[in-house]
Amino acid sequence: MNTARTTAALLVPLVLTGCATPHTAEPYARITRIADVNALVLPLDAYRATPAQRGTVQRAEKTLVVTCLGRFGLRADLADPAPPPFAQNARRYGLADEARARELGYSTPEISKRAPRPDLPPKVRQVAWGDGPATVRGRQVPDGGCMGEADRKLRAGLPPAGLLADRLAFTSLEASERDSRVRAAFARWSTCMKGAGLSYATPMAANGDLRFRDARKHHVDPLETGTAVADVRCKRQARLIDIWAGVETAYQKLAIARHRAALDREQRALDARLKNAAQALARSEQTG
């Protein structure tokens, strides 16, 4: 890397142009400080449901399924969907909250310690999923069961929402991980971790350490919290999240430009699904 680029790397906001090879060119990326990952918004988020929106759709699905089951004289205790534990991008680049790291290490008790969902009785499950008799109590079971019926009502003839956007968000994360600018930030992070007596090549390796594997009976110990705190501090020192988010933003903008028409169709489908979900919930409240 030349002196001009090295100097530029110290500036805020930071501009990273990447290195070209005969086969690939890393896109221009503008890097700014991410003050709060909970508020981080990436370009493809405009085409994806937020955690709160997914919760709305899940509650509407539950309402429609319960109504459907009632037509067959069936009742079930369907648990409400669990509230989203994190903002959309809060954990996208790994742990970033030092206070949380000091208390919980890498664990996510909001997920691992959730109460298990109750098992549905066999007859209810068959009608809910449509994998039993074609008729029950003289009524035709909908194609795909009550779950299939609920999905069709929420989609209202439109294609599934968010599939392409979610796939592109996954591939943009993978592409950014391979980007030379992010790899250089990983190297700086790794050097910082070695200063704390810890040897990991990337934050994913620390987060995925089998000693810290989260589970219902997982016990967070001082080794895990110490590693997690060092991880967060080294991310900050290496400006890892700033760089990673900026680089992934560049890849997502490229993806949107290439797939805009299909993404716009998905966005219309998502808007319709959310509208139908709100209407289903409103009807349930009126009749409840």
C-alpha positions in Angstrom: 0.0 0.0 0.0 1.4 3.4 -0.9 2.1 6.3 1.4 -0.9 8.3 0.2 -3.3 5.4 0.9 -1.7 4.8 4.3 -2.2 8.5 5.2 -5.8 8.4 3.9 -6.5 5.4 6.2 -6.1 7.7 9.2 -8.8 10.1 8.1 -12.4 10.3 9.2 -14.5 9.7 7.2 -12.3 7.2 5.6 -12.3 6.4 1.9 -11.2 3.0 0.8 -10.9 2.1 -2.9 -9.5 -1.4 -2.6 -7.1 -3.2 -4.8 -7.8 -4.4 -8.3 -6.9 -7.8 -9.6 -7.2 -9.1 -13.2 -10.5 -10.9 -12.1 -12.0 -8.7 -9.4 -12.2 -5.1 -8.4 -13.1 -4.1 -4.9 -15.7 -1.3 -4.9 -15.1 2.2 -3.6 -16.1 2.3 0.1 -16.6 5.3 2.3 -16.0 4.5 5.9 -17.6 6.5 8.7 -17.7 5.9 12.5 -20.5 3.7 13.6 -21.5 5.2 16.9 -24.2 2.6 17.6 -24.6 -0.7 15.8 -28.2 -0.9 17.0 -28.9 2.0 14.7 -26.9 0.7 11.8 -28.9 0.6 8.5 -27.5 -1.1 5.4 -28.8 -0.5 1.9 -30.6 -3.8 1.5 -32.5 -3.2 4.7 -34.9 -1.1 2.6 -36.0 -4.4 1.0 -36.1 -6.6 4.1 -38.5 -6.9 7.0 -37.3 -5.5 10.2 -37.5 -7.6 13.4 -40.6 -5.8 14.5 -42.2 -6.3 11.1 -41.4 -10.0 11.2 -43.1 -10.1 14.6 -46.2 -8.5 13.2 -46.4 -11.0 10.4 -45.9 -13.9 12.8 -48.7 -12.6 15.1 -51.0 -12.4 12.1 -50.1 -15.9 11.0 -50.9 -17.2 14.4 -54.3 -15.4 14.4 -55.1 -16.8 10.9 -54.1 -20.3 11.9 -56.1 -20.3 15.1 -59.2 -19.1 13.1 -58.6 -21.8 10.5 -58.3 -24.5 13.2 -61.5 -23.4 14.7 -63.4 -24.3 11.5 -62.4 -27.9 12.2 -63.4 -27.7 15.9 -59.8 -27.7 17.0 -58.1 -25.4 19.5 -54.4 -25.0 20.2 -52.3 -23.0 22.6 -50.0 -21.4 20.0 -47.3 -19.4 21.7 -46.9 -15.8 20.7 -43.7 -15.1 18.7 -40.8 -14.2 20.9 -39.9 -10.5 20.7 -36.8 -9.8 18.6 -33.8 -9.8 20.9 -31.6 -7.6 18.8 -31.9 -4.8 16.2 -31.5 -5.8 12.6 -27.7 -5.4 12.4 -26.7 -5.3 16.0 -24.8 -8.6 15.8 -24.0 -8.6 12.1 -20.3 -8.1 12.7 -20.1 -9.9 16.0 -20.2 -8.6 19.5 -19.9 -4.8 19.8 -21.3 -4.0 23.3 -18.5 -4.0 25.9 -20.9 -3.9 28.9 -22.8 -6.9 27.5 -19.5 -8.7 26.8 -18.4 -8.1 30.4 -21.7 -9.6 31.8 -22.6 -12.3 29.2 -19.6 -13.0 27.1 -20.7 -14.3 23.8 -23.9 -15.9 25.1 -27.4 -14.9 24.0 -29.7 -16.0 26.7 -32.6 -14.2 25.0 -32.4 -17.1 22.5 -30.8 -20.0 24.2 -32.9 -19.8 27.4 -36.2 -19.3 25.8 -39.0 -21.6 27.0 -39.6 -24.4 24.5 -42.7 -24.1 22.4 -45.5 -26.5 23.4 -46.0 -29.6 21.2 -49.2 -29.6 19.2 -51.6 -32.5 19.6 -51.3 -34.8 16.6 -54.7 -33.9 15.1 -54.0 -30.2 15.5 -50.6 -30.6 13.9 -52.0 -32.5 10.9 -54.6 -29.8 10.2 -52.1 -27.0 10.9 -49.5 -28.4 8.4 -51.8 -30.3 6.1 -49.9 -33.6 6.5 -52.9 -35.7 7.6 -56.3 -36.6 6.2 -57.6 -34.5 3.3 -60.9 -33.9 5.1 -61.6 -33.5 8.8 -65.1 -33.4 10.2 -66.5 -33.1 6.7 -64.4 -30.1 5.8 -61.6 -30.0 3.2 -58.2 -29.2 4.8 -56.6 -26.3 2.9 -53.6 -27.1 0.7 -50.6 -26.9 3.1 -52.9 -26.9 6.0 -53.9 -23.9 8.0 -50.3 -22.6 7.8 -50.5 -22.7 4.0 -53.9 -20.9 4.0 -52.5 -18.2 6.4 -49.5 -17.7 4.1 -51.7 -17.3 1.0 -53.9 -14.8 2.7 -51.0 -12.7 3.8 -49.4 -12.9 0.3 -52.6 -12.2 -1.5 -51.3 -13.6 -4.8 -48.0 -11.9 -4.6 -44.6 -13.7 -4.7 -42.8 -14.4 -1.4 -41.3 -11.3 0.0 -37.6 -10.8 0.9 -36.1 -14.0 -0.5 -33.8 -12.3 -2.9 -33.0 -9.4 -0.5 -32.1 -11.9 2.2 -29.9 -13.9 -0.2 -28.1 -10.8 -1.4 -27.6 -9.7 2.2 -26.0 -13.0 2.9 -23.7 -12.9 -0.2 -22.7 -9.3 0.5 -21.6 -10.3 4.0 -19.5 -13.1 2.5 -18.0 -10.8 -0.1 -17.1 -8.2 2.5 -15.4 -10.8 4.6 -13.1 -11.7 1.7 -12.4 -8.0 0.9 -8.7 -7.0 1.4 -9.7 -4.0 3.4 -11.7 -6.1 5.9 -9.0 -8.7 6.0 -6.5 -6.0 6.9 -8.8 -4.9 9.7 -9.0 -8.6 10.8 -5.2 -8.7 10.9 -5.1 -5.5 13.1 -7.8 -7.0 15.4 -5.8 -10.2 15.7 -2.6 -8.4 16.6 -4.5 -6.5 19.3 -6.0 -9.7 20.6 -2.5 -11.2 20.9 -1.6 -8.3 23.0 -4.3 -9.5 25.4 -2.8 -13.0 25.4 -5.4 -14.4 22.9 -4.8 -16.0 19.6 -7.6 -15.8 17.0 -7.3 -14.9 13.3 -10.8 -13.4 13.0 -13.6 -12.3 15.3 -15.7 -15.2 13.9 -13.1 -17.6 15.4 -13.4 -16.0 18.8 -17.2 -16.0 18.7 -17.2 -19.6 17.5 -14.8 -20.9 20.1 -16.3 -24.2 21.2 -15.6 -23.4 24.8 -18.1 -20.5 24.5 -20.8 -22.5 22.7 -24.1 -21.2 24.0 -26.8 -23.6 25.2 -29.6 -23.7 27.7 -27.2 -24.9 30.4 -24.2 -22.9 29.3 -22.2 -21.2 32.1 -20.4 -18.0 31.2 -17.0 -18.0 32.9 -14.2 -15.4 33.3 -12.3 -16.7 30.3 -15.3 -16.1 28.1 -16.1 -12.6 29.4 -12.4 -11.6 29.3 -12.2 -12.8 25.7 -15.4 -11.1 24.7 -14.3 -7.8 26.3 -10.9 -7.9 24.5 -12.8 -8.7 21.3 -14.9 -5.6 21.5 -12.0 -3.4 22.5 -9.9 -4.7 19.7 -12.7 -4.2 17.2 -12.8 -0.6 18.3 -9.0 -0.1 18.1 -8.9 -1.6 14.6 -12.0 0.3 13.5 -13.2 -3.1 12.4 -16.9 -2.5 12.4 -16.6 1.0 10.8 -14.6 -0.6 8.0 -16.6 -3.7 7.6 -19.9 -1.9 7.5 -18.6 0.6 5.0 -17.2 -2.1 2.7 -20.4 -4.2 2.9 -22.4 -1.1 2.1 -20.5 -0.8 -1.1 -21.2 -4.4 -2.1 -24.9 -4.0 -1.2 -25.2 -0.9 -3.4 -23.7 -2.9 -6.3 -26.2 -5.7 -5.6 -29.1 -3.3 -5.6 -28.0 -1.8 -8.9 -27.9 -5.2 -10.5 -31.2 -6.5 -9.1 -33.3 -3.3 -8.6 -36.3 -4.4 -10.6 -36.6 -7.8 -8.8 -36.0 -6.1 -5.4 -38.7 -3.5 -6.1 -41.1 -6.3 -6.8 -40.1 -7.9 -3.5 -40.6 -4.6 -1.7 -44.1 -4.3 -3.1 -44.8 -7.9 -1.9 -43.4 -7.0 1.6 -45.6 -3.9 1.8 -48.7 -5.9 0.8 -47.9 -8.6 3.3 -47.5 -6.1 6.1 -50.7 -4.4 5.2 -52.6 -7.8 5.1 -51.0 -8.7 8.5 -52.2 -5.5 10.0 -55.7 -6.0 8.7 -55.8 -9.6 10.0 -54.8 -8.5 13.4 -57.3 -5.7 13.4 -60.1 -8.1 12.4 -59.1 -10.4 15.2 -59.3 -7.6 17.7 -62.7 -6.6 16.5 -64.1 -10.1 16.7 -62.2 -11.1 19.9 
